[in-house]
């Protein structure tokens, strides 16, 4: 069982240049101790017969053909713009 005391919390807080009072260091030490104990408990779980459910690297996808699937609609889309010039959308200047 791992425990973190208030002195360790105060030392780390000092190194991180954090102000921490006695009550905060006490609650922080308790919370960190709780997390570390949970991690220890998880590490003791028997996972010998457990296999991963899925792995994205196991997927053998074949790449699709690199072919044009839509027609050029540039002129039709430019007609929808409030203003355009030379095939480009014109927008108001925002930086002077």
C-alpha positions in Angstrom: 0.0 0.0 0.0 1.4 3.3 -1.1 1.0 6.5 1.0 1.8 10.1 0.2 2.3 12.4 3.2 1.7 16.1 3.6 5.4 16.8 3.5 5.8 15.3 0.1 2.8 17.3 -1.2 4.3 20.5 0.3 7.7 19.7 -1.3 6.2 19.1 -4.7 4.0 22.2 -4.3 7.1 24.3 -3.6 8.9 22.9 -6.6 5.9 23.7 -8.7 5.8 27.2 -7.2 2.3 26.6 -5.8 0.9 28.0 -2.6 -0.8 25.3 -0.6 -2.0 25.4 3.0 -2.1 22.6 5.5 -5.7 21.6 4.8 -5.2 21.5 1.0 -2.0 19.4 1.5 -3.8 17.0 3.7 -6.7 16.5 1.3 -4.4 16.3 -1.7 -2.2 13.7 0.0 -5.3 11.6 0.8 -6.5 11.9 -2.8 -3.2 10.9 -4.4 -2.8 8.0 -1.9 -6.2 6.8 -3.0 -5.3 7.0 -6.7 -2.0 5.2 -6.2 -3.7 2.4 -4.2 -6.3 2.0 -7.0 -3.5 1.7 -9.5 -1.8 -0.9 -7.4 -5.1 -2.8 -7.1 -5.5 -2.7 -10.9 -2.0 -3.9 -11.4 -2.7 -7.0 -9.3 -5.6 -8.1 -11.5 -5.0 -11.4 -13.2 -5.2 -10.7 -17.0 -3.3 -13.8 -18.1 -6.2 -15.3 -20.0 -7.6 -11.9 -21.2 -7.1 -11.2 -24.9 -7.6 -7.8 -26.5 -10.9 -7.3 -28.1 -9.8 -5.4 -31.2 -6.7 -3.7 -32.6 -6.8 -1.2 -35.5 -3.6 -2.6 -36.8 -5.2 -5.9 -37.5 -7.5 -4.4 -40.0 -6.4 -5.2 -43.6 -8.3 -2.6 -45.6 -7.8 -2.4 -49.3 -7.4 1.2 -50.6 -10.1 2.5 -52.9 -9.4 3.6 -56.4 -8.2 7.2 -56.7 -10.9 8.3 -59.1 -12.9 11.5 -59.5 -16.4 10.8 -58.2 -18.1 14.2 -58.6 -18.2 16.7 -61.4 -16.7 20.2 -61.3 -19.4 22.5 -59.8 -17.1 25.6 -59.4 -19.1 28.0 -61.5 -22.5 27.0 -59.9 -21.0 27.4 -56.5 -19.4 30.8 -57.3 -22.9 32.0 -58.5 -24.1 31.5 -54.9 -21.4 33.8 -53.4 -22.2 37.4 -52.6 -19.2 38.4 -54.7 -16.5 36.6 -56.7 -13.7 37.5 -59.1 -11.4 35.3 -61.3 -12.9 32.1 -59.8 -12.3 33.1 -56.2 -14.6 34.2 -53.4 -14.3 37.8 -52.4 -14.6 38.6 -48.7 -14.5 41.9 -46.8 -11.1 43.0 -45.5 -10.8 42.4 -41.7 -7.3 43.6 -41.0 -6.2 47.1 -42.0 
